[in-house]
Amino acid sequence: MTDIKKAKKRSVSLTPKQTSLKETIKSKEFFTQISNALPQGNLSTKRYISACLTALAVQPKLMQCQPSSVLKSMMESARFGLEPNSPLSEAALVPYGKECTFLIEYRGMMKLAWNTGLIKSLDYDKVCEGDEFDYSKGSNGLSFHHRPSLSASRGEGKIYYAYAELKHGGTAFQVMTREDILAHAKQFSRGYSAKSSPWQTDFDAMAYKTVIRQLCDKKLPKSTTEHGILMNEAAHIDDFVDESEPRHLTMQENELEVTSVDIGKESSVTPVPEFDNSYEEDPALAYPQENE
């Protein structure tokens, strides 16, 4: 069998529900919902919707999920102001069977911490065999020293840490051993043992995310500003043990359903442009970057 025949055999056409999902993301109503959900910042509605369409193109399994769960995850990612499934590695839309789940990556947690305006520096690292590391805290505050070994192969991390210097003085520090990280993952990650889980394929990235989240949750000052509240919520977003436990999603009371979208309905909230379906082959072209 030739390569062309093999490709044709593997290819499948989009179902009506999958087509409706893409049309919903291009609709005026979804544009308005995203515009209202995005926090103040430099992420435009056009750029975000382009990222959503691209995510569907590069991760076909998302099209196999329930459309309502995909839209819910996109709305949640928008509320935090994080691009899903982009090279920025801020957030991910992850298919779990027929359900789509929104997860924040460690760079997304760092962005949320920076957005609070409470810190002037933020860093993280791992301590490997052969590194020099000293950490102590007492009545005079905390002190730590880390001199990484510059050998060709540092080996696996034994200790992971994150720290932040606060704008008004002081330093916040979070340190966890590899055993602490593993215990946390087994307790709070439902996909920990899966072969494709990032805990199995990219342990360091998940360990960094864990210590940064713990830093944001337990050590950084709390703030009632919009960005402060978002950071606090993000520190708990995938800390859940049982699927029966309620998990905070979006503040939208009425979830956007594929079957309930009326593309012709005018919105009184935000004027929106018409969407041109001629960009079907390359979703990113539908929303070119605006000239500054």
Rosetta blueprint (number, residue, H / E / L):
1 M L
2 T L
3 D H
4 I H
5 K H
6 K H
7 A H
8 K H
9 K H
10 R H
11 S L
12 V L
13 S L
14 L L
15 T L
16 P H
17 K H
18 Q H
19 T H
20 S H
21 L H
22 K H
23 E H
24 T H
25 I H
26 K H
27 S L
28 K H
29 E H
30 F H
31 F H
32 T H
33 Q H
34 I H
35 S H
36 N H
37 A H
38 L L
39 P L
40 Q L
41 G L
42 N L
43 L L
44 S L
45 T H
46 K H
47 R H
48 Y H
49 I H
50 S H
51 A H
52 C H
53 L H
54 T H
55 A H
56 L H
57 A H
58 V H
59 Q L
60 P H
61 K H
62 L H
63 M H
64 Q H
65 C L
66 Q L
67 P H
68 S H
69 S H
70 V H
71 L H
72 K H
73 S H
74 M H
75 M H
76 E H
77 S H
78 A H
79 R H
80 F H
81 G L
82 L L
83 E L
84 P E
85 N L
86 S L
87 P L
88 L L
89 S L
90 E L
91 A E
92 A E
93 L E
94 V E
95 P E
96 Y E
97 G L
98 K L
99 E E
100 C E
101 T E
102 F E
103 L E
104 I E
105 E L
106 Y H
107 R H
108 G H
109 M H
110 M H
111 K H
112 L H
113 A H
114 W H
115 N H
116 T L
117 G L
118 L L
119 I E
120 K E
121 S E
122 L E
123 D E
124 Y E
125 D E
126 K E
127 V E
128 C E
129 E L
130 G L
131 D L
132 E E
133 F E
134 D E
135 Y E
136 S E
137 K E
138 G E
139 S L
140 N L
141 G E
142 L E
143 S E
144 F E
145 H E
146 H E
147 R E
148 P L
149 S L
150 L L
151 S L
152 A L
153 S L
154 R L
155 G L
156 E L
157 G E
158 K E
159 I E
160 Y E
161 Y E
162 A E
163 Y E
164 A E
165 E E
166 L E
167 K L
168 H L
169 G L
170 G L
171 T E
172 A E
173 F E
174 Q E
175 V E
176 M E
177 T E
178 R H
179 E H
180 D H
181 I H
182 L H
183 A H
184 H H
185 A H
186 K H
187 Q H
188 F H
189 S L
190 R L
191 G L
192 Y L
193 S L
194 A L
195 K L
196 S L
197 S L
198 P H
199 W H
200 Q H
201 T H
202 D L
203 F H
204 D H
205 A H
206 M H
207 A H
208 Y H
209 K H
210 T H
211 V H
212 I H
213 R H
214 Q H
215 L H
216 C H
217 D H
218 K H
219 K H
220 L L
221 P L
222 K L
223 S L
224 T L
225 T L
226 E H
227 H H
228 G H
229 I H
230 L H
231 M H
232 N H
233 E H
234 A H
235 A L
236 H L
237 I L
238 D L
239 D L
240 F L
241 V L
242 D L
243 E L
244 S L
245 E L
246 P L
247 R L
248 H L
249 L L
250 T L
251 M L
252 Q L
253 E L
254 N L
255 E L
256 L L
257 E L
258 V H
259 T H
260 S H
261 V L
262 D L
263 I L
264 G L
265 K L
266 E L
267 S L
268 S L
269 V L
270 T L
271 P L
272 V L
273 P L
274 E L
275 F L
276 D L
277 N H
278 S H
279 Y H
280 E L
281 E L
282 D L
283 P H
284 A H
285 L H
286 A H
287 Y L
288 P L
289 Q L
290 E L
291 N L
292 E L
